[in-house]
Amino acid sequence: MRASNLTKSRLSRAILYIILSILLVFVLFPIVWLAFSSLKTHYQTLILPPKILFKHTLEAYKKIVTAGMFNSFKNSLIIAVVDIILALVFSIPAAYSLARFKTKFNKNIGFWFLSIRMAPAFGVIVPIYIVIRSLRLLDTIFSVNVAHLLINLPFAIWLLKGYFEELPVEIEESALIDGATRVQTLLRVVLPTSMPMIISVAVLTFMFSWNEFLFAFILTSARV
């Protein structure tokens, strides 16, 4: 009986490994294909059927270095990092205030934040452009940061507010009884406890800022 169970266990494990290996091939194949394609010329990438054996070249990588792609990469990284910092600095105290200090307007404010996030980019690009132009901030990285913040901030506040509301109030009350101020409680008790959600908000903010194209295209030019 034990030998039979051991054989079944090994068989099921082998089947599992085979399935996982097949899935791994499907996941890694596009990445490996892109890596090999980057070593081809433009003409070689268009040949059908594609050739496995070909003459390798670094032409694509040379174009990246000489065409100013690093400057674009640097600007995108700066915009994304600044957006994360601004979104967290403003959203954490705002979300904490909405979660802990209840008023009759909290529900409406929360819905307003969510509705802003749901607004399409094409619906807000014109007023944002007019405001940015009136402030003479066109063709600057800061203008893109402002536009991204208008979209990221409501979403960050909405996520953090829901997380703060789920935290037990007792741990904050204990800190207040021990003599901590409300700000100290937020910094030393709430923030360490909320670090998973804060990291999630930072990742989502980075992804939006990194992948966003419309605001950067409208508010900046090739000189930036």
Residue frames relative to the residue before (quaternion, step in Angstrom):
aa qw qx qy qz dx dy dz
M 1.0000 0.0000 0.0000 0.0000 0.00 0.00 0.00
R 0.6655 0.4965 -0.3050 0.4665 3.55 0.94 -0.89
A 0.6432 0.5199 -0.3234 0.4598 3.57 0.99 -0.82
S 0.6426 0.5200 -0.3202 0.4627 3.57 1.04 -0.79
N 0.6638 0.4953 -0.3030 0.4715 3.59 0.93 -0.87
L 0.6417 0.5225 -0.3219 0.4599 3.57 1.05 -0.80
T 0.6426 0.5180 -0.3189 0.4658 3.57 1.03 -0.79
K 0.6521 0.5068 -0.3096 0.4712 3.59 0.98 -0.85
S 0.6432 0.5240 -0.3228 0.4555 3.56 1.02 -0.81
R 0.6674 0.4891 -0.3011 0.4739 3.57 0.94 -0.86
L 0.6445 0.5257 -0.3199 0.4538 3.57 1.01 -0.82
S 0.6713 0.4860 -0.3003 0.4721 3.58 0.91 -0.90
R 0.6436 0.5125 -0.3230 0.4678 3.56 1.05 -0.74
A 0.6392 0.5182 -0.3247 0.4663 3.59 1.02 -0.77
I 0.6422 0.5105 -0.3211 0.4731 3.59 0.99 -0.82
L 0.6397 0.5272 -0.3223 0.4571 3.56 1.00 -0.83
Y 0.6607 0.5034 -0.3060 0.4652 3.59 0.94 -0.88
I 0.6356 0.5250 -0.3322 0.4583 3.58 1.03 -0.76
I 0.6589 0.5032 -0.3061 0.4679 3.58 0.93 -0.89
L 0.6680 0.4927 -0.3006 0.4698 3.58 0.94 -0.89
S 0.6318 0.5276 -0.3356 0.4582 3.59 1.03 -0.71
I 0.6432 0.5101 -0.3211 0.4722 3.58 1.00 -0.79
L 0.6541 0.4993 -0.3110 0.4755 3.58 0.95 -0.85
L 0.6352 0.5324 -0.3288 0.4527 3.58 1.02 -0.78
V 0.6250 0.5282 -0.3354 0.4668 3.58 1.04 -0.75
F 0.6575 0.5088 -0.3095 0.4616 3.59 0.94 -0.87
V 0.6754 0.4902 -0.2968 0.4641 3.59 1.01 -0.78
L 0.7495 0.4213 -0.2235 0.4592 3.58 0.86 -0.95
F 0.5335 0.6651 -0.4103 0.3236 3.60 1.10 -0.52
P 0.6737 0.4780 -0.3356 0.4528 3.69 0.78 -0.81
I 0.6436 0.5227 -0.3282 0.4525 3.58 1.02 -0.78
V 0.6651 0.4876 -0.2995 0.4797 3.58 0.93 -0.90
W 0.6386 0.5318 -0.3253 0.4512 3.58 1.01 -0.81
L 0.6498 0.5023 -0.3146 0.4760 3.59 0.99 -0.81
A 0.6369 0.5310 -0.3327 0.4492 3.57 0.99 -0.80
F 0.6741 0.4690 -0.2956 0.4882 3.60 0.95 -0.83
S 0.6461 0.5285 -0.3257 0.4441 3.60 1.00 -0.80
S 0.6182 0.5561 -0.3503 0.4311 3.58 1.09 -0.62
L 0.6760 0.4702 -0.2863 0.4899 3.58 1.25 -0.36
K 0.5931 0.5532 -0.3656 0.4566 3.59 1.30 0.16
T 0.5111 -0.5762 0.5174 0.3728 3.53 -1.32 0.17
H 0.6787 -0.4818 0.3489 0.4308 3.55 -1.27 0.27
Y 0.6452 0.5222 -0.3210 0.4561 3.59 1.00 -0.79
Q 0.6626 0.5209 -0.3106 0.4394 3.59 0.94 -0.84
T 0.6429 0.5266 -0.3335 0.4451 3.60 1.06 -0.63
L 0.6870 0.4851 -0.2784 0.4639 3.61 1.20 -0.45
I 0.5179 0.6574 -0.4128 0.3595 3.59 1.24 -0.20
L 0.0614 -0.7736 0.6305 0.0143 3.57 -1.00 0.94
P 0.4979 -0.2818 -0.8091 0.1346 1.51 -1.58 1.94
P 0.5898 -0.5977 0.3941 0.3736 3.60 -1.06 0.59
K 0.3948 -0.7216 0.5272 0.2133 3.53 -1.09 0.78
I 0.3941 -0.7117 0.5350 0.2279 3.52 -0.98 0.92
L 0.7364 0.3032 -0.1825 0.5766 3.57 1.05 -0.79
F 0.1798 0.7757 -0.5789 0.1756 3.56 -0.65 1.11
K 0.5629 -0.5863 0.4632 0.3533 3.54 -1.30 0.29
H 0.3515 -0.7697 0.5000 0.1846 3.55 -0.58 1.18
T 0.0044 0.7838 -0.6205 0.0246 3.54 -1.16 0.72
L 0.3371 -0.7303 0.5619 0.1931 3.55 -1.22 0.58
E 0.2294 0.8197 -0.4969 0.1692 3.56 1.21 0.50
A 0.6600 0.5147 -0.3179 0.4454 3.59 0.91 -0.87
Y 0.6743 0.4862 -0.2965 0.4701 3.59 0.97 -0.82
K 0.6142 0.5350 -0.3488 0.4635 3.59 1.09 -0.63
K 0.6411 0.5203 -0.3271 0.4596 3.59 1.03 -0.76
I 0.6169 0.5429 -0.3491 0.4503 3.57 1.04 -0.72
V 0.6899 0.4807 -0.2816 0.4623 3.58 0.93 -0.89
T 0.7620 0.4077 -0.2076 0.4583 3.59 0.88 -0.95
A 0.6858 0.5079 -0.2903 0.4329 3.62 1.13 -0.45
G 0.5790 -0.6255 0.3701 0.3694 3.60 1.20 0.25
M 0.3281 0.7707 -0.4929 0.2353 3.58 1.18 0.43
F 0.6086 0.5661 -0.3597 0.4240 3.57 1.08 -0.64
N 0.6220 0.5331 -0.3424 0.4600 3.58 1.06 -0.67
S 0.6484 0.5003 -0.3115 0.4819 3.58 1.02 -0.80
F 0.6324 0.5240 -0.3224 0.4706 3.56 1.01 -0.80
K 0.6515 0.5163 -0.3113 0.4605 3.58 0.95 -0.87
N 0.6621 0.5042 -0.3093 0.4602 3.60 0.91 -0.88
S 0.6493 0.5119 -0.3180 0.4640 3.59 0.96 -0.84
L 0.6590 0.5049 -0.3081 0.4646 3.57 0.98 -0.82
I 0.6406 0.5164 -0.3254 0.4659 3.60 0.97 -0.83
I 0.6590 0.5099 -0.3110 0.4573 3.58 0.88 -0.93
A 0.6780 0.4986 -0.2999 0.4492 3.59 0.87 -0.92
V 0.6746 0.4891 -0.3018 0.4632 3.61 0.90 -0.89
V 0.6549 0.4962 -0.3137 0.4759 3.60 0.94 -0.84
D 0.6272 0.5331 -0.3377 0.4564 3.60 1.01 -0.74
I 0.6335 0.5241 -0.3340 0.4609 3.58 0.98 -0.79
I 0.6721 0.5023 -0.3003 0.4536 3.58 0.86 -0.98
L 0.6903 0.4764 -0.2884 0.4619 3.59 0.82 -0.97
A 0.6546 0.5228 -0.3200 0.4424 3.58 0.92 -0.87
L 0.6932 0.4638 -0.2843 0.4729 3.60 0.92 -0.85
V 0.6412 0.5387 -0.3325 0.4337 3.59 0.95 -0.84
F 0.7491 0.3871 -0.2180 0.4914 3.59 0.93 -0.85
S 0.7002 0.5017 -0.2921 0.4156 3.61 0.93 -0.78
I 0.6214 0.5708 -0.3591 0.3988 3.61 0.98 -0.73
P 0.7168 0.4044 -0.2908 0.4879 3.67 0.68 -0.87
A 0.6317 0.5306 -0.3457 0.4471 3.61 1.02 -0.70
A 0.6800 0.4802 -0.2914 0.4712 3.58 0.89 -0.91
Y 0.6457 0.5177 -0.3240 0.4583 3.59 1.00 -0.77
S 0.6420 0.5173 -0.3230 0.4647 3.58 0.99 -0.78
L 0.6763 0.4834 -0.2955 0.4707 3.59 0.93 -0.85
A 0.6836 0.4959 -0.2905 0.4500 3.59 1.05 -0.70
R 0.7871 0.3513 -0.1713 0.4771 3.59 0.97 -0.77
F 0.7440 0.3221 -0.2088 0.5469 3.62 1.06 -0.56
K 0.1577 -0.8389 0.5187 0.0476 3.53 0.00 1.35
T 0.0459 0.7527 -0.6554 0.0416 3.53 -1.05 0.91
K 0.6512 -0.5268 0.3698 0.4021 3.56 -1.25 0.19
F 0.6608 0.5116 -0.3051 0.4566 3.58 1.26 -0.26
N 0.4442 0.7319 -0.4439 0.2646 3.61 1.22 -0.23
K 0.6659 0.5118 -0.3108 0.4449 3.57 0.90 -0.91
N 0.6699 0.4933 -0.3001 0.4668 3.56 0.95 -0.87
I 0.6420 0.5190 -0.3256 0.4609 3.57 1.02 -0.80
G 0.6502 0.5173 -0.3170 0.4573 3.58 0.97 -0.83
F 0.6545 0.4922 -0.3109 0.4824 3.59 0.99 -0.80
W 0.6289 0.5389 -0.3346 0.4497 3.58 1.04 -0.73
F 0.6360 0.5195 -0.3265 0.4681 3.58 1.00 -0.82
L 0.6771 0.4925 -0.2940 0.4611 3.57 0.92 -0.91
S 0.6506 0.5213 -0.3237 0.4474 3.60 0.97 -0.78
I 0.6089 0.5393 -0.3545 0.4612 3.60 1.08 -0.65
R 0.6635 0.5021 -0.3109 0.4594 3.58 0.96 -0.85
M 0.6856 0.4860 -0.2851 0.4609 3.58 1.07 -0.66
A 0.5144 0.6489 -0.4248 0.3657 3.60 1.21 -0.27
P 0.4657 -0.6833 0.4772 0.2977 3.62 -0.89 0.85
A 0.5932 -0.5999 0.4048 0.3526 3.56 -1.09 0.71
F 0.6435 0.5300 -0.3298 0.4431 3.60 1.01 -0.76
G 0.6506 0.5351 -0.3212 0.4326 3.59 1.16 -0.48
V 0.7613 0.3482 -0.1906 0.5127 3.59 1.19 -0.46
I 0.4869 0.6970 -0.4325 0.3001 3.59 1.20 -0.21
V 0.6443 0.5353 -0.3378 0.4292 3.62 0.99 -0.76
P 0.6982 0.4353 -0.3082 0.4775 3.68 0.72 -0.85
I 0.6218 0.5274 -0.3500 0.4612 3.59 1.04 -0.68
Y 0.6427 0.5197 -0.3212 0.4623 3.58 0.97 -0.82
I 0.6525 0.5140 -0.3224 0.4540 3.60 0.93 -0.85
V 0.6664 0.4930 -0.3057 0.4685 3.59 0.92 -0.88
I 0.6612 0.5042 -0.3102 0.4609 3.59 0.89 -0.90
R 0.6633 0.4976 -0.3093 0.4656 3.59 0.96 -0.82
S 0.6488 0.5122 -0.3273 0.4579 3.61 0.99 -0.77
L 0.6896 0.4448 -0.2723 0.5025 3.59 1.14 -0.56
R 0.3911 -0.7490 0.4469 0.2938 3.59 1.35 0.02
L 0.4380 0.6962 -0.4503 0.3474 3.54 0.96 0.94
L 0.3655 0.7350 -0.4979 0.2798 3.58 1.23 0.25
D 0.8168 0.2199 -0.2011 0.4941 3.55 -1.19 0.64
T 0.5859 0.5181 -0.4042 0.4743 3.56 1.03 0.82
I 0.5707 -0.5832 0.4520 0.3605 3.54 -1.20 0.54
F 0.6061 0.5817 -0.3532 0.4117 3.58 1.06 -0.73
S 0.6147 0.5511 -0.3572 0.4368 3.60 1.04 -0.68
V 0.6485 0.4942 -0.3173 0.4843 3.59 1.02 -0.75
N 0.6174 0.5413 -0.3422 0.4569 3.59 1.04 -0.73
V 0.6517 0.5108 -0.3150 0.4639 3.57 0.95 -0.86
A 0.6644 0.5035 -0.3045 0.4607 3.58 0.90 -0.91
H 0.6665 0.4883 -0.3041 0.4741 3.58 0.93 -0.84
L 0.6393 0.5385 -0.3313 0.4376 3.57 0.99 -0.79
L 0.6211 0.5479 -0.3433 0.4428 3.59 1.04 -0.71
I 0.7019 0.4242 -0.2582 0.5105 3.58 1.15 -0.56
N 0.7159 0.4700 -0.2615 0.4452 3.59 0.89 -0.91
L 0.6348 0.5839 -0.3421 0.3729 3.58 0.94 -0.86
P 0.6743 0.4726 -0.3317 0.4603 3.68 0.76 -0.82
F 0.6496 0.5149 -0.3205 0.4584 3.58 0.98 -0.81
A 0.6556 0.5058 -0.3119 0.4659 3.60 0.96 -0.84
I 0.6443 0.5142 -0.3222 0.4655 3.59 0.97 -0.83
W 0.6552 0.5238 -0.3115 0.4464 3.57 0.93 -0.89
L 0.6755 0.4851 -0.2962 0.4698 3.60 0.92 -0.85
L 0.7026 0.4653 -0.2768 0.4618 3.58 0.83 -0.97
K 0.6030 0.5594 -0.3586 0.4414 3.60 1.03 -0.69
G 0.6718 0.4891 -0.2999 0.4685 3.58 0.89 -0.88
Y 0.6585 0.4987 -0.3129 0.4688 3.59 1.03 -0.73
F 0.6548 0.5111 -0.3180 0.4571 3.59 0.93 -0.84
E 0.6404 0.5357 -0.3292 0.4411 3.59 1.03 -0.73
E 0.6742 0.4892 -0.2949 0.4682 3.59 1.16 -0.54
L 0.5478 0.6065 -0.4079 0.4072 3.60 1.20 -0.25
P 0.5012 -0.6533 0.4641 0.3266 3.62 -0.96 0.75
V 0.4492 -0.7080 0.4824 0.2537 3.55 -0.85 1.01
E 0.5506 0.6588 -0.3892 0.3336 3.59 1.13 -0.59
I 0.6512 0.5133 -0.3419 0.4423 3.61 0.95 -0.74
E 0.6460 0.4916 -0.3235 0.4861 3.59 1.08 -0.62
E 0.6375 0.5225 -0.3301 0.4600 3.58 1.01 -0.76
S 0.6228 0.5334 -0.3417 0.4593 3.59 1.05 -0.70
A 0.6558 0.4990 -0.3106 0.4737 3.58 0.99 -0.81
L 0.6526 0.5071 -0.3182 0.4645 3.59 0.99 -0.78
I 0.6392 0.5176 -0.3268 0.4655 3.59 1.03 -0.75
D 0.6701 0.4967 -0.2918 0.4681 3.58 1.08 -0.72
G 0.6618 -0.5489 0.2952 0.4168 3.59 1.24 0.07
A 0.4839 0.6636 -0.4457 0.3560 3.59 1.21 0.05
T 0.4386 -0.6647 0.5329 0.2861 3.54 -1.12 0.65
R 0.6812 -0.4747 0.3490 0.4346 3.55 -1.29 0.18
V 0.6452 0.5101 -0.3240 0.4675 3.60 1.02 -0.75
Q 0.6529 0.5023 -0.3143 0.4718 3.60 0.96 -0.83
T 0.6229 0.5341 -0.3338 0.4640 3.57 1.05 -0.73
L 0.6501 0.5127 -0.3122 0.4658 3.56 0.99 -0.84
L 0.7294 0.4546 -0.2492 0.4464 3.58 0.84 -0.99
R 0.7961 0.3534 -0.1594 0.4648 3.59 0.89 -0.92
V 0.7515 0.3498 -0.2032 0.5212 3.59 1.19 -0.41
V 0.7474 0.4233 -0.2355 0.4548 3.55 0.66 -1.14
L 0.6934 0.5022 -0.2981 0.4220 3.59 0.78 -0.99
P 0.6653 0.4753 -0.3387 0.4656 3.67 0.81 -0.77
T 0.6523 0.5102 -0.3154 0.4633 3.58 1.06 -0.73
S 0.7384 0.4214 -0.2128 0.4816 3.57 1.07 -0.77
M 0.3219 0.7968 -0.4754 0.1885 3.59 1.22 0.15
P 0.6198 0.5360 -0.3798 0.4293 3.69 0.91 -0.63
M 0.6890 0.4579 -0.2890 0.4818 3.60 0.90 -0.86
I 0.6183 0.5391 -0.3499 0.4523 3.60 1.02 -0.72
I 0.6480 0.4987 -0.3164 0.4809 3.59 0.98 -0.81
S 0.6357 0.5271 -0.3307 0.4569 3.59 1.00 -0.78
V 0.6480 0.5052 -0.3128 0.4764 3.58 0.97 -0.85
A 0.6439 0.5201 -0.3237 0.4583 3.59 0.97 -0.82
V 0.6588 0.5037 -0.3113 0.4641 3.59 0.95 -0.84
L 0.6672 0.4937 -0.3060 0.4663 3.60 0.91 -0.89
T 0.6374 0.5185 -0.3242 0.4688 3.58 1.02 -0.78
F 0.6476 0.5128 -0.3168 0.4661 3.57 0.96 -0.84
M 0.6595 0.5175 -0.3157 0.4445 3.59 0.90 -0.88
F 0.6619 0.4899 -0.3208 0.4679 3.59 0.92 -0.84
S 0.6884 0.4828 -0.2962 0.4530 3.59 0.82 -0.95
W 0.6679 0.5082 -0.3079 0.4482 3.58 0.98 -0.79
N 0.7530 0.4018 -0.2115 0.4762 3.59 0.94 -0.87
E 0.5425 0.6468 -0.4040 0.3523 3.61 1.18 -0.37
F 0.1336 -0.8178 0.5585 0.0372 3.56 -0.96 0.90
L 0.6375 0.5933 -0.3455 0.3498 3.59 0.90 -0.94
F 0.7014 0.4622 -0.2859 0.4611 3.61 0.73 -1.02
A 0.6541 0.5077 -0.3188 0.4612 3.59 0.94 -0.84
F 0.6630 0.5101 -0.3056 0.4547 3.59 1.00 -0.77
I 0.7105 0.4570 -0.2596 0.4679 3.60 0.96 -0.87
L 0.7699 0.4137 -0.1995 0.4430 3.58 0.86 -0.97
T 0.7626 0.2857 -0.1796 0.5519 3.60 1.19 -0.28
S 0.3155 -0.7185 0.5843 0.2071 3.51 -1.35 0.17
A 0.7327 -0.4177 0.3012 0.4449 3.55 -1.29 -0.09
R 0.5860 0.6028 -0.3762 0.3895 3.59 1.18 -0.38
V 0.6386 0.5396 -0.3329 0.4362 3.58 1.14 -0.57
